[in-house]
Amino acid sequence: MFGVVFAPGTSSEEQQKRITQINTLMFENKISAQIVTIVESDIIKGILKLSSESDLLVMGGKTGDFIELLFSKSLVREITEQVECPVLWLKEYEERESFFSSLFKTQKS
């Protein structure tokens, strides 16, 4: 089962676009699975609903910047602590500009 949690403000077009992307990836990789969608104002509540009958939860996404993680509670930690089953976290690779490159970057007018 693939589960997707949408915020209440997510348009039906955006929801359908994401579902189509998942279906395409599943087809390309010869994966057969049911897709379950939940619209929930609190992402953790939505994930808890999806994980209630699961043996393993596989999650992926971006982590915050150092400052963001320093001053706020980590969503990764909250989810890991609250779900009943084990959680496998996959970090999404994100190409970032180096700190030193950003210091010497010319400003556009």
Buried (B, 14 or more C-beta within 10 A) or exposed (E): EBBBBBEEEBEEEEBEEBBEEBBEEBEEEEEEEEEEBBEBEEBBEBBBBBBEEBEEBEBEEEBEEEEEBEEEEEBBEEBBEEBEEEBEEEEEEEEEEEEEEEEEEEEEE
